[in-house]
Amino acid sequence: MKTKNIELVLAPPTPHFVGDGFRVHNFIPSAYHLDMERMDPFIMLDYNSKHFFSATDTPRGVGVHPHRGFETVTIAYEGKVEHHDSAGGGGIIGLGDVQWMTAASGVLHKEFHETEWAKDGGIFQMVQLWVNLPAKDKMSQPKYQAIQNSEMTRVDLGTNGLVEIIAGNYKDQKGPATTFSPVNMMNAKLQKGGKAEFEFPAHYNTAAIVIEGSIIVNGTEKVATDHFILFENEGEQFTFEALENSIVLVISGEPLKEPIAAYGPFVMNTQQQLVEAFNDYNEGKFGYLE
């Protein structure tokens, strides 16, 4: 096996607010060299680094908005999110939980800080990732996977720590999320001095975010908290060593290599499909959500 080297390391871009509840750094598609084609099938990644929200009786968040053509994956590291969609999905994402929503043919969605959590306020930290759907699945039925932290597959690395698998495979263990194309998503939770080795096909687009702590990649390059790592599409293996107790989100997926036509909350394959998405939304075909 050949080493998969780092292509670039990016500091978090200037944050902006999505609604009034999510203060995010957008890595995909707006950061340098992280456009949708390069990161395929990952077409958007917003990272809400640790941010303190004061107590409020009116939960902050994002009101009703549509999605079509892809999946949204929300991972909670600090804080709680309450959400609902027009297909009947919804619930509360607590510490360490994941919400995997397949918008597909179209849903309306809203997400807010969980009511009781908002009353106290506190540190909030999340990742939201959009995973593109293959052309043949873009107009399939919406669905929803609520993945509690306790349901994630854990691979014990002994004194090094552990790897929590959300989707895909690690060391012949499989995560609970079902995907439409090969996608790996996992959290490496490493103790200080702990090491973990990863292996993905060379042609998969592979990246990581240091959520907590700091690490050395492949024994050579130090990467600090909140930084994004993009790996080259050569080689298969890479290693992390934790300089302190650390959490690293790792994503790796097989590119779909299909045309991408994206506008706002719709990601399709052609401009005509985008027009149809807007028409269907305006005609109320995405259902109803208060």
WOLIN-V740604 format. One record per residue. RES is the residue in one small letter. D_CENTER is the distance of its C-alpha to the mean C-alpha in Angstrom with 1 decimal. Layout:
res:RES d_center:D_CENTER
res:RES d_center:D_CENTER
This chain:
res:m d_center:27.6
res:k d_center:26.9
res:t d_center:24.8
res:k d_center:21.5
res:n d_center:22.0
res:i d_center:20.0
res:e d_center:20.2
res:l d_center:19.2
res:v d_center:17.8
res:l d_center:16.8
res:a d_center:17.4
res:p d_center:15.3
res:p d_center:16.6
res:t d_center:18.7
res:p d_center:16.7
res:h d_center:17.4
res:f d_center:17.2
res:v d_center:15.5
res:g d_center:18.2
res:d d_center:19.7
res:g d_center:17.1
res:f d_center:14.1
res:r d_center:15.1
res:v d_center:12.4
res:h d_center:12.6
res:n d_center:11.4
res:f d_center:10.9
res:i d_center:10.3
res:p d_center:12.8
res:s d_center:15.2
res:a d_center:15.5
res:y d_center:18.3
res:h d_center:17.9
res:l d_center:14.3
res:d d_center:15.3
res:m d_center:13.9
res:e d_center:16.7
res:r d_center:16.1
res:m d_center:12.4
res:d d_center:13.1
res:p d_center:11.5
res:f d_center:8.3
res:i d_center:9.9
res:m d_center:8.0
res:l d_center:6.0
res:d d_center:7.6
res:y d_center:8.3
res:n d_center:10.9
res:s d_center:13.1
res:k d_center:15.8
res:h d_center:17.9
res:f d_center:20.9
res:f d_center:21.6
res:s d_center:25.2
res:a d_center:26.5
res:t d_center:27.0
res:d d_center:28.3
res:t d_center:26.3
res:p d_center:22.6
res:r d_center:20.5
res:g d_center:17.7
res:v d_center:17.3
res:g d_center:20.0
res:v d_center:20.2
res:h d_center:18.5
res:p d_center:18.2
res:h d_center:15.6
res:r d_center:16.8
res:g d_center:16.0
res:f d_center:12.3
res:e d_center:9.8
res:t d_center:7.4
res:v d_center:5.0
res:t d_center:5.8
res:i d_center:6.5
res:a d_center:9.9
res:y d_center:11.7
res:e d_center:14.7
res:g d_center:16.1
res:k d_center:15.8
res:v d_center:14.7
res:e d_center:16.9
res:h d_center:16.1
res:h d_center:18.2
res:d d_center:18.3
res:s d_center:21.4
res:a d_center:21.1
res:g d_center:21.7
res:g d_center:18.3
res:g d_center:17.5
res:g d_center:17.9
res:i d_center:16.9
res:i d_center:13.7
res:g d_center:15.4
res:l d_center:15.0
res:g d_center:12.8
res:d d_center:12.0
res:v d_center:9.2
res:q d_center:9.7
res:w d_center:9.2
res:m d_center:11.3
res:t d_center:13.0
res:a d_center:14.6
res:a d_center:16.7
res:s d_center:20.2
res:g d_center:19.3
res:v d_center:18.6
res:l d_center:19.2
res:h d_center:16.7
res:k d_center:17.1
res:e d_center:15.4
res:f d_center:17.3
res:h d_center:17.7
res:e d_center:19.5
res:t d_center:23.2
res:e d_center:24.6
res:w d_center:22.1
res:a d_center:22.7
res:k d_center:26.5
res:d d_center:26.2
res:g d_center:23.4
res:g d_center:21.8
res:i d_center:19.0
res:f d_center:15.6
res:q d_center:12.4
res:m d_center:8.8
res:v d_center:5.3
res:q d_center:4.3
res:l d_center:2.9
res:w d_center:6.3
res:v d_center:7.9
res:n d_center:11.6
res:l d_center:14.3
res:p d_center:17.6
res:a d_center:20.5
res:k d_center:22.2
res:d d_center:19.5
res:k d_center:18.7
res:m d_center:21.4
res:s d_center:21.0
res:q d_center:21.1
res:p d_center:18.1
res:k d_center:17.0
res:y d_center:15.0
res:q d_center:13.9
res:a d_center:14.1
res:i d_center:13.3
res:q d_center:15.2
res:n d_center:15.0
res:s d_center:18.5
res:e d_center:17.6
res:m d_center:15.3
res:t d_center:17.3
res:r d_center:18.5
res:v d_center:20.2
res:d d_center:22.8
res:l d_center:23.6
res:g d_center:26.7
res:t d_center:27.4
res:n d_center:24.4
res:g d_center:21.9
res:l d_center:19.4
res:v d_center:16.3
res:e d_center:14.2
res:i d_center:13.0
res:i d_center:10.4
res:a d_center:11.0
res:g d_center:13.6
res:n d_center:16.3
res:y d_center:17.5
res:k d_center:21.3
res:d d_center:22.2
res:q d_center:20.2
res:k d_center:17.7
res:g d_center:14.8
res:p d_center:15.2
res:a d_center:12.7
res:t d_center:14.5
res:t d_center:13.3
res:f d_center:15.4
res:s d_center:15.3
res:p d_center:14.8
res:v d_center:11.2
res:n d_center:10.8
res:m d_center:8.1
res:m d_center:10.0
res:n d_center:11.1
res:a d_center:14.5
res:k d_center:16.6
res:l d_center:19.7
res:q d_center:23.0
res:k d_center:24.9
res:g d_center:26.3
res:g d_center:24.2
res:k d_center:23.1
res:a d_center:20.7
res:e d_center:20.9
res:f d_center:18.4
res:e d_center:19.5
res:f d_center:17.9
res:p d_center:19.9
res:a d_center:21.0
res:h d_center:19.9
res:y d_center:16.2
res:n d_center:13.9
res:t d_center:12.7
res:a d_center:11.1
res:a d_center:10.4
res:i d_center:10.2
res:v d_center:13.1
res:i d_center:12.1
res:e d_center:15.7
res:g d_center:18.9
res:s d_center:19.7
res:i d_center:20.1
res:i d_center:22.3
res:v d_center:20.9
res:n d_center:23.5
res:g d_center:26.2
res:t d_center:26.5
res:e d_center:23.8
res:k d_center:22.9
res:v d_center:19.4
res:a d_center:19.2
res:t d_center:16.8
res:d d_center:14.1
res:h d_center:14.7
res:f d_center:12.6
res:i d_center:14.2
res:l d_center:14.6
res:f d_center:16.8
res:e d_center:19.7
res:n d_center:20.1
res:e d_center:23.1
res:g d_center:23.6
res:e d_center:21.7
res:q d_center:21.7
res:f d_center:20.5
res:t d_center:21.0
res:f d_center:19.8
res:e d_center:22.5
res:a d_center:21.8
res:l d_center:24.2
res:e d_center:23.6
res:n d_center:21.6
res:s d_center:18.0
res:i d_center:14.4
res:v d_center:12.3
res:l d_center:8.7
res:v d_center:9.6
res:i d_center:8.1
res:s d_center:11.1
res:g d_center:12.0
res:e d_center:15.4
res:p d_center:16.0
res:l d_center:17.3
res:k d_center:19.8
res:e d_center:20.6
res:p d_center:21.5
res:i d_center:18.9
res:a d_center:20.3
res:a d_center:18.0
res:y d_center:19.2
res:g d_center:17.4
res:p d_center:15.7
res:f d_center:17.1
res:v d_center:16.1
res:m d_center:19.1
res:n d_center:21.4
res:t d_center:24.4
res:q d_center:25.7
res:q d_center:27.8
res:q d_center:24.8
res:l d_center:23.4
res:v d_center:26.8
res:e d_center:26.9
res:a d_center:23.5
res:f d_center:25.0
res:n d_center:28.3
res:d d_center:26.8
res:y d_center:24.9
res:n d_center:28.1
res:e d_center:30.2
res:g d_center:28.2
res:k d_center:26.9
res:f d_center:23.4
res:g d_center:25.2
res:y d_center:25.9
res:l d_center:24.0
res:e d_center:25.9
